[in-house]
Amino acid sequence: QVKLQESGPGLVKPSQTLSLTCTVSGGSITAGYYYWSWIRQPPGKGLEWMGAIAYDASIYYMPSLKSRTSISRDTSKNQITLQLSSVTPEDTAVYYCARGSILPNIWVVNTDEYDTWGQGTQVTVSS
């Protein structure tokens, strides 16, 4: 059974870079034909897809976040990483990593497109 665990700092100052890690256990991130996404949910708002890295290392970004977002993977550690630069309080959210077997709809997060989610990690941007 594949499990995802997000980790990272809970508090980030404005203008800094947020770095999060998704550690995958129970299966390799290069096995199968999966897409590993980062999704966030700001307080009181819906889920927002941020980007994904595919089984073949192809990377996809939400256009509105592309200039600030970097997604990568470390196959030796079986981890997916997210970096979000120049953060503002509007980046405060619960951040999730999730696995899906198709390239997901980037405009509306359809939870049916994902078969495994991490529990999420709260990130607050504040000075």
Salt bridges, closest charged atoms under 4 A:
GLU48 OE1 - ARG40 NE 2.67
ASP91 OD1 - ARG40 NH1 2.82
ASP91 OD1 - ARG68 NH2 2.94
ASP115 OD1 - ARG99 NE 3.03
